[in-house]
Protein backbone atom coordinates (compact mmCIF):
# COMPACT_ATOMS: atom_id res chain seq x y z
CA UNK A 1 0.00 0.00 0.00
CA UNK A 2 1.40 3.41 -1.02
CA UNK A 3 1.14 6.28 1.47
CA UNK A 4 0.16 9.89 0.85
CA UNK A 5 1.33 12.36 3.49
CA UNK A 6 -0.15 15.84 3.23
CA UNK A 7 2.09 18.82 4.02
CA UNK A 8 1.51 22.56 4.55
CA UNK A 9 0.00 23.93 1.28
CA UNK A 10 1.75 27.27 1.72
CA UNK A 11 5.11 25.52 1.44
CA UNK A 12 4.04 24.32 -2.00
CA UNK A 13 2.99 27.80 -3.10
CA UNK A 14 -0.75 27.46 -2.44
CA UNK A 15 -3.12 29.59 -0.42
CA UNK A 16 -4.25 27.15 2.30
CA UNK A 17 -7.71 28.72 2.50
CA UNK A 18 -8.25 28.62 -1.23
CA UNK A 19 -6.93 25.09 -1.68
CA UNK A 20 -9.18 23.96 1.18
CA UNK A 21 -12.20 24.86 -1.00
CA UNK A 22 -11.71 21.49 -2.71
CA UNK A 23 -12.96 19.75 0.46
CA UNK A 24 -16.46 21.30 0.58
CA UNK A 25 -16.77 20.81 -3.19
CA UNK A 26 -16.10 17.09 -2.69
CA UNK A 27 -18.56 16.91 0.20
CA UNK A 28 -21.30 18.54 -1.91
CA UNK A 29 -20.84 16.03 -4.72
CA UNK A 30 -21.39 13.19 -2.27
CA UNK A 31 -24.17 14.84 -0.23
CA UNK A 32 -26.14 15.62 -3.39
CA UNK A 33 -25.86 12.02 -4.57
CA UNK A 34 -23.87 12.97 -7.64
CA UNK A 35 -20.94 10.73 -6.68
CA UNK A 36 -20.75 7.81 -4.27
CA UNK A 37 -17.23 8.77 -3.26
CA UNK A 38 -14.02 10.34 -4.52
CA UNK A 39 -10.48 11.35 -3.65
CA UNK A 40 -8.31 14.27 -4.75
CA UNK A 41 -4.55 14.57 -4.39
CA UNK A 42 -2.62 17.70 -5.34
CA UNK A 43 1.18 17.58 -5.46
CA UNK A 44 3.57 20.46 -6.11
CA UNK A 45 7.31 20.99 -5.71
CA UNK A 46 7.80 17.43 -4.53
CA UNK A 47 5.23 17.53 -1.75
CA UNK A 48 1.57 16.61 -1.31
CA UNK A 49 -0.33 19.87 -0.73
CA UNK A 50 -3.81 18.34 -0.58
CA UNK A 51 -4.96 14.75 -0.06
CA UNK A 52 -8.53 13.92 0.91
CA UNK A 53 -11.20 11.30 0.30
CA UNK A 54 -14.89 11.26 1.17
CA UNK A 55 -18.02 9.23 0.54
CA UNK A 56 -18.38 5.54 -0.13
CA UNK A 57 -16.37 3.15 -2.26
CA UNK A 58 -19.24 0.65 -2.12
CA UNK A 59 -22.69 1.92 -1.14
CA UNK A 60 -24.23 -1.51 -0.56
CA UNK A 61 -21.44 -2.61 1.76
CA UNK A 62 -20.84 0.75 3.43
CA UNK A 63 -17.16 0.74 2.50
CA UNK A 64 -15.61 4.21 2.84
CA UNK A 65 -13.76 5.80 -0.07
CA UNK A 66 -10.17 6.38 1.08
CA UNK A 67 -6.89 7.54 -0.42
CA UNK A 68 -5.99 3.85 -0.81
CA UNK A 69 -9.20 2.85 -2.59
CA UNK A 70 -8.47 0.81 -5.73
CA UNK A 71 -10.30 2.08 -8.82
CA UNK A 72 -10.63 1.14 -12.45
CA UNK A 73 -8.59 3.80 -14.22
CA UNK A 74 -9.61 2.68 -17.74
CA UNK A 75 -8.00 5.09 -20.24
CA UNK A 76 -5.52 6.42 -17.69
CA UNK A 77 -3.80 3.14 -18.62
CA UNK A 78 -2.85 4.71 -21.96
CA UNK A 79 -0.04 6.97 -20.69
CA UNK A 80 1.67 3.98 -19.02
CA UNK A 81 1.45 1.99 -22.26
CA UNK A 82 2.87 4.98 -24.14
CA UNK A 83 5.84 5.05 -21.75
CA UNK A 84 6.43 1.37 -22.49
CA UNK A 85 6.40 2.11 -26.22
CA UNK A 86 8.90 4.94 -25.81
CA UNK A 87 11.24 2.76 -23.75
CA UNK A 88 11.56 0.49 -26.78
CA UNK A 89 11.99 3.55 -28.99
CA UNK A 90 14.96 4.57 -26.84
CA UNK A 91 16.51 1.15 -27.52
CA UNK A 92 16.57 1.90 -31.24
CA UNK A 93 13.99 -0.76 -32.09
CA UNK A 94 11.84 1.55 -34.24
CA UNK A 95 11.33 5.14 -35.35
CA UNK A 96 8.13 7.10 -34.81
CA UNK A 97 7.49 7.37 -38.55
CA UNK A 98 8.00 3.63 -39.10
CA UNK A 99 5.01 1.81 -40.59
CA UNK A 100 3.35 -0.28 -37.90
CA UNK A 101 3.16 -3.06 -40.50
CA UNK A 102 6.93 -3.54 -40.23
CA UNK A 103 6.30 -5.27 -36.89
CA UNK A 104 2.58 -6.07 -37.28
CA UNK A 105 2.17 -7.15 -40.93
CA UNK A 106 -1.60 -7.50 -40.53
CA UNK A 107 -1.74 -3.68 -40.96
CA UNK A 108 -0.37 -3.85 -44.52
CA UNK A 109 -2.52 -2.41 -47.34
CA UNK A 110 -5.21 -0.84 -45.15
CA UNK A 111 -8.39 0.58 -46.67
CA UNK A 112 -10.41 3.64 -45.65
CA UNK A 113 -14.20 3.91 -45.45
CA UNK A 114 -15.60 6.59 -47.77
CA UNK A 115 -19.33 5.78 -47.84
CA UNK A 116 -21.86 3.03 -48.29
CA UNK A 117 -24.23 1.51 -45.75
CA UNK A 118 -24.32 -1.16 -43.05
CA UNK A 119 -24.69 -3.87 -45.68
CA UNK A 120 -21.70 -2.76 -47.74
CA UNK A 121 -19.10 -0.12 -46.94
CA UNK A 122 -17.37 1.69 -49.77
CA UNK A 123 -13.61 1.97 -49.27
CA UNK A 124 -10.50 3.32 -50.91
CA UNK A 125 -6.83 2.43 -50.35
CA UNK A 126 -5.00 4.21 -47.54
CA UNK A 127 -2.72 6.86 -49.03
CA UNK A 128 0.12 5.94 -46.69
CA UNK A 129 0.83 3.32 -44.01
CA UNK A 130 -0.18 3.77 -40.37
CA UNK A 131 2.86 4.84 -38.35
CA UNK A 132 3.73 4.35 -34.71
CA UNK A 133 3.17 8.05 -34.11
CA UNK A 134 -0.30 7.76 -35.65
CA UNK A 135 -1.17 5.17 -32.99
CA UNK A 136 0.32 7.24 -30.16
CA UNK A 137 -1.62 10.33 -31.25
CA UNK A 138 -4.94 8.62 -32.21
CA UNK A 139 -4.61 9.75 -35.81
CA UNK A 140 -4.35 6.25 -37.33
CA UNK A 141 -7.98 6.09 -38.45
CA UNK A 142 -8.97 3.49 -35.85
CA UNK A 143 -12.03 3.90 -33.60
CA UNK A 144 -14.00 2.39 -30.70
CA UNK A 145 -17.16 0.38 -31.19
CA UNK A 146 -18.85 2.13 -28.28
CA UNK A 147 -18.69 5.49 -30.06
CA UNK A 148 -21.80 4.49 -32.07
CA UNK A 149 -21.27 7.40 -34.44
CA UNK A 150 -20.15 5.85 -37.74
CA UNK A 151 -20.57 2.78 -39.90
CA UNK A 152 -17.03 1.75 -38.98
CA UNK A 153 -17.94 1.87 -35.27
CA UNK A 154 -20.82 -0.48 -36.09
CA UNK A 155 -18.44 -2.91 -37.78
CA UNK A 156 -16.24 -2.92 -34.67
CA UNK A 157 -19.28 -3.89 -32.60
CA UNK A 158 -20.36 -6.53 -35.09
CA UNK A 159 -16.89 -8.09 -35.05
CA UNK A 160 -16.70 -8.06 -31.25
CA UNK A 161 -13.68 -5.77 -31.07
CA UNK A 162 -13.31 -5.21 -27.35
CA UNK A 163 -9.94 -5.38 -25.59
CA UNK A 164 -11.71 -5.83 -22.24
CA UNK A 165 -13.37 -9.02 -23.52
CA UNK A 166 -13.23 -12.07 -21.26
CA UNK A 167 -11.92 -14.37 -23.96
CA UNK A 168 -9.46 -14.29 -26.83
CA UNK A 169 -5.91 -12.98 -26.97
CA UNK A 170 -4.26 -9.61 -27.54
CA UNK A 171 -2.92 -10.82 -30.87
CA UNK A 172 -6.30 -12.10 -32.05
CA UNK A 173 -8.09 -8.89 -31.12
CA UNK A 174 -5.43 -6.81 -32.86
CA UNK A 175 -5.86 -8.89 -36.00
CA UNK A 176 -9.61 -8.16 -35.93
CA UNK A 177 -8.83 -4.44 -35.81
CA UNK A 178 -6.52 -4.75 -38.80
CA UNK A 179 -9.34 -6.33 -40.85
CA UNK A 180 -11.58 -3.31 -40.33
CA UNK A 181 -11.63 -0.30 -42.68
CA UNK A 182 -10.13 2.90 -41.30
CA UNK A 183 -12.37 5.78 -40.30
CA UNK A 184 -10.11 8.33 -42.00
CA UNK A 185 -6.86 8.52 -43.92
CA UNK A 186 -3.88 8.01 -41.56
CA UNK A 187 -2.75 11.32 -40.07
CA UNK A 188 -5.75 13.30 -41.33
CA UNK A 189 -8.08 13.33 -38.31
CA UNK A 190 -8.09 12.72 -34.55
CA UNK A 191 -10.35 9.87 -33.50
CA UNK A 192 -10.22 8.33 -30.03
CA UNK A 193 -9.64 4.65 -30.55
CA UNK A 194 -8.21 1.24 -29.71
CA UNK A 195 -4.84 2.49 -30.99
CA UNK A 196 -3.17 2.18 -27.59
CA UNK A 197 -4.40 -1.41 -27.28
CA UNK A 198 -2.74 -2.11 -30.61
CA UNK A 199 0.41 -0.53 -29.18
CA UNK A 200 0.26 -3.01 -26.31
CA UNK A 201 0.54 -5.81 -28.85
CA UNK A 202 3.31 -3.87 -30.63
CA UNK A 203 5.24 -3.78 -27.34
CA UNK A 204 4.71 -7.51 -26.82
CA UNK A 205 6.02 -8.41 -30.28
CA UNK A 206 9.01 -6.05 -30.10
CA UNK A 207 10.03 -7.03 -26.58
CA UNK A 208 9.27 -10.73 -26.88
CA UNK A 209 7.36 -10.54 -23.58
CA UNK A 210 3.62 -10.73 -22.88
CA UNK A 211 2.45 -7.14 -22.68
CA UNK A 212 1.22 -7.38 -19.07
CA UNK A 213 4.58 -8.79 -17.98
CA UNK A 214 6.53 -6.13 -19.85
CA UNK A 215 4.47 -3.31 -18.34
CA UNK A 216 4.84 -4.66 -14.79
CA UNK A 217 8.57 -5.31 -15.10
CA UNK A 218 9.53 -2.07 -16.85
CA UNK A 219 6.99 0.56 -15.75
CA UNK A 220 4.74 -0.44 -12.84
CA UNK A 221 7.24 -2.21 -10.56
CA UNK A 222 10.16 0.21 -11.11
CA UNK A 223 7.84 3.10 -10.16
CA UNK A 224 6.74 1.34 -6.98
CA UNK A 225 3.10 1.36 -8.10
CA UNK A 226 2.34 -1.48 -5.69
CA UNK A 227 -1.46 -1.47 -6.09
CA UNK A 228 -1.56 -1.15 -9.89
CA UNK A 229 -2.28 -4.18 -12.08
CA UNK A 230 -4.60 -5.70 -14.67
CA UNK A 231 -6.49 -7.59 -11.97
CA UNK A 232 -7.43 -7.11 -8.33
CA UNK A 233 -5.69 -9.61 -6.07
CA UNK A 234 -7.60 -11.13 -3.12
CA UNK A 235 -5.52 -8.96 -0.78
CA UNK A 236 -6.69 -5.79 -2.57
CA UNK A 237 -10.34 -6.80 -2.99
CA UNK A 238 -11.49 -5.17 0.30
CA UNK A 239 -10.21 -1.84 -1.06
CA UNK A 240 -11.73 -2.23 -4.54
CA UNK A 241 -14.38 0.32 -5.48
CA UNK A 242 -17.76 -0.36 -7.05
CA UNK A 243 -18.61 1.58 -10.21
CA UNK A 244 -21.83 3.57 -10.62
CA UNK A 245 -23.93 5.16 -13.36
CA UNK A 246 -27.07 7.30 -13.27
CA UNK A 247 -30.47 5.75 -13.81
CA UNK A 248 -33.31 7.59 -15.59
CA UNK A 249 -34.05 9.58 -12.43
CA UNK A 250 -30.38 10.63 -12.17
CA UNK A 251 -29.87 8.42 -9.13
CA UNK A 252 -26.72 6.37 -8.65
CA UNK A 253 -27.14 2.75 -9.71
CA UNK A 254 -24.58 -0.06 -9.73
CA UNK A 255 -22.62 -0.36 -12.97
CA UNK A 256 -20.01 -2.90 -11.88
CA UNK A 257 -19.77 -4.52 -8.46
CA UNK A 258 -16.54 -4.36 -6.46
CA UNK A 259 -16.64 -8.10 -5.78
CA UNK A 260 -18.58 -9.70 -8.65
CA UNK A 261 -16.32 -8.24 -11.32
CA UNK A 262 -14.13 -9.38 -14.17
CA UNK A 263 -11.18 -7.67 -12.49
CA UNK A 264 -11.18 -10.35 -9.77
CA UNK A 265 -9.73 -12.80 -12.33
CA UNK A 266 -6.65 -12.58 -14.55
CA UNK A 267 -7.82 -10.92 -17.79
CA UNK A 268 -7.88 -12.81 -21.05
CA UNK A 269 -6.43 -9.69 -22.70
CA UNK A 270 -4.17 -7.13 -21.05
CA UNK A 271 -5.69 -3.91 -22.38
CA UNK A 272 -3.06 -1.22 -22.85
CA UNK A 273 -5.86 1.19 -23.59
CA UNK A 274 -7.98 0.67 -20.50
CA UNK A 275 -7.22 -2.42 -18.44
CA UNK A 276 -5.49 -1.23 -15.26
CA UNK A 277 -6.70 -0.61 -11.73
CA UNK A 278 -4.74 1.76 -9.50
CA UNK A 279 -4.80 4.12 -6.50
CA UNK A 280 -4.28 7.84 -6.00
CA UNK A 281 -0.86 7.26 -4.44
CA UNK A 282 0.30 4.99 -7.26
CA UNK A 283 -0.80 7.34 -10.01
CA UNK A 284 0.87 10.28 -8.32
CA UNK A 285 4.11 8.29 -8.56
CA UNK A 286 3.60 8.02 -12.31
CA UNK A 287 2.96 11.77 -12.49
CA UNK A 288 6.09 12.49 -10.45
CA UNK A 289 8.14 10.41 -12.89
CA UNK A 290 6.89 12.51 -15.79
CA UNK A 291 7.58 15.73 -13.85
CA UNK A 292 11.04 14.33 -13.11
CA UNK A 293 11.85 14.05 -16.78
CA UNK A 294 11.54 10.26 -16.78
CA UNK A 295 13.05 9.49 -13.36
CA UNK A 296 11.66 8.92 -9.86
CA UNK A 297 13.53 8.22 -6.62
CA UNK A 298 16.75 7.41 -8.45
CA UNK A 299 15.11 5.09 -10.99
CA UNK A 300 15.08 6.27 -14.61
CA UNK A 301 12.46 4.92 -16.98
CA UNK A 302 12.96 7.38 -19.85
CA UNK A 303 15.44 10.03 -20.90
CA UNK A 304 14.39 13.62 -20.27
CA UNK A 305 14.44 14.47 -23.99
CA UNK A 306 12.13 11.53 -24.68
CA UNK A 307 9.67 12.81 -22.08
CA UNK A 308 9.87 16.30 -23.60
CA UNK A 309 9.00 14.80 -26.99
CA UNK A 310 6.02 12.95 -25.49
CA UNK A 311 4.68 16.15 -23.91
CA UNK A 312 4.90 18.18 -27.14
CA UNK A 313 1.90 18.67 -29.41
CA UNK A 314 2.26 16.33 -32.40
CA UNK A 315 -0.78 17.61 -34.30
CA UNK A 316 -0.68 20.42 -36.89
CA UNK A 317 -3.10 22.38 -34.69
CA UNK A 318 -5.60 21.63 -31.97
CA UNK A 319 -8.01 18.71 -31.69
CA UNK A 320 -10.93 20.83 -32.87
CA UNK A 321 -9.11 21.46 -36.15
CA UNK A 322 -8.54 17.70 -36.42
CA UNK A 323 -12.27 16.98 -36.34
CA UNK A 324 -12.98 16.65 -32.60
CA UNK A 325 -14.43 19.90 -31.21
CA UNK A 326 -15.52 18.19 -27.97
CA UNK A 327 -14.83 14.94 -26.13
CA UNK A 328 -16.69 13.81 -23.01
CA UNK A 329 -17.46 17.03 -21.10
CA UNK A 330 -14.47 18.95 -22.44
CA UNK A 331 -14.03 21.40 -25.31
CA UNK A 332 -11.02 20.53 -27.46
CA UNK A 333 -10.46 23.96 -28.89
CA UNK A 334 -7.00 25.01 -27.75
CA UNK A 335 -6.04 21.42 -26.84
CA UNK A 336 -3.49 19.37 -28.78
CA UNK A 337 -2.20 15.84 -28.38
CA UNK A 338 1.24 14.42 -27.68
CA UNK A 339 2.49 10.85 -27.45
CA UNK A 340 -0.06 9.50 -25.00
CA UNK A 341 -1.45 12.69 -23.43
CA UNK A 342 -3.62 15.66 -24.33
CA UNK A 343 -1.57 18.88 -24.39
CA UNK A 344 -2.81 22.32 -23.36
CA UNK A 345 -1.98 24.81 -26.14
CA UNK A 346 -4.01 27.90 -25.23
CA UNK A 347 -6.04 28.17 -21.99
CA UNK A 348 -7.94 31.20 -23.33
CA UNK A 349 -9.15 29.28 -26.38
CA UNK A 350 -9.85 26.22 -24.22
CA UNK A 351 -11.82 28.52 -21.86
CA UNK A 352 -10.32 26.97 -18.72
CA UNK A 353 -7.58 27.80 -16.26
CA UNK A 354 -4.31 26.09 -17.09
CA UNK A 355 -0.81 26.42 -18.51
CA UNK A 356 0.50 25.91 -22.05
CA UNK A 357 2.37 22.60 -22.10
CA UNK A 358 0.35 20.92 -19.37
CA UNK A 359 -0.66 17.33 -20.20
CA UNK A 360 -3.68 15.34 -19.06
CA UNK A 361 -6.07 12.48 -19.62
CA UNK A 362 -8.90 10.66 -17.90
CA UNK A 363 -10.80 7.41 -17.71
CA UNK A 364 -14.29 6.13 -18.51
CA UNK A 365 -15.29 6.09 -14.83
CA UNK A 366 -14.50 9.82 -14.36
CA UNK A 367 -10.96 9.41 -13.03
CA UNK A 368 -8.57 12.10 -14.24
CA UNK A 369 -5.08 13.52 -13.90
CA UNK A 370 -3.08 16.42 -15.17
CA UNK A 371 0.60 17.29 -15.04
CA UNK A 372 1.80 20.89 -15.31
CA UNK A 373 5.61 21.00 -15.74
CA UNK A 374 5.76 24.81 -15.65
CA UNK A 375 4.08 24.84 -12.23
CA UNK A 376 5.72 21.58 -11.05
CA UNK A 377 2.17 20.41 -10.33
CA UNK A 378 0.25 17.14 -10.61
CA UNK A 379 -3.36 16.43 -9.67
CA UNK A 380 -5.10 13.05 -9.49
CA UNK A 381 -8.87 12.60 -9.19
CA UNK A 382 -10.21 9.16 -8.34
CA UNK A 383 -13.89 8.24 -8.42
CA UNK A 384 -16.09 5.67 -10.21
CA UNK A 385 -18.96 7.14 -12.25
CA UNK A 386 -19.69 6.00 -15.81
CA UNK A 387 -19.54 7.74 -18.24
CA UNK A 388 -17.00 10.47 -17.64
CA UNK A 389 -19.24 12.96 -19.46
CA UNK A 390 -21.89 12.66 -16.72
CA UNK A 391 -20.45 15.53 -14.63
CA UNK A 392 -18.04 18.43 -15.32
CA UNK A 393 -16.02 17.57 -12.21
CA UNK A 394 -12.67 17.57 -14.00
CA UNK A 395 -13.10 21.16 -15.14
CA UNK A 396 -14.40 22.23 -11.73
CA UNK A 397 -11.38 20.71 -10.00
CA UNK A 398 -9.00 22.49 -12.37
CA UNK A 399 -10.50 25.85 -11.43
CA UNK A 400 -10.38 25.10 -7.70
CA UNK A 401 -6.75 24.01 -7.93
CA UNK A 402 -5.34 26.78 -10.13
CA UNK A 403 -7.27 29.47 -8.25
CA UNK A 404 -5.35 28.47 -5.12
CA UNK A 405 -1.87 29.10 -6.55
CA UNK A 406 -0.02 32.00 -4.94
CA UNK A 407 3.68 31.52 -5.66
Helices and strands as residue ranges (DSSP letters): G 9-12, H 16-19, H 21-31, E 37-44, E 47-58, E 63-64, E 71-72, G 74-77, H 78-90, G 100-102, G 105-107, E 111-116, E 121-125, H 132-136, G 145-147, H 151-158, H 170-179, H 195-207, H 211-215, I 216-220, G 237-239, E 243-246, E 252-256, G 262-264, E 277-278, H 280-291, E 295-296, E 299-300, H 304-311, E 326-327, E 330-331, E 335-337, E 342-344, H 347-350, E 359-362, E 368-372, G 373-375, E 377-383, E 385-386, G 388-390, H 393-402
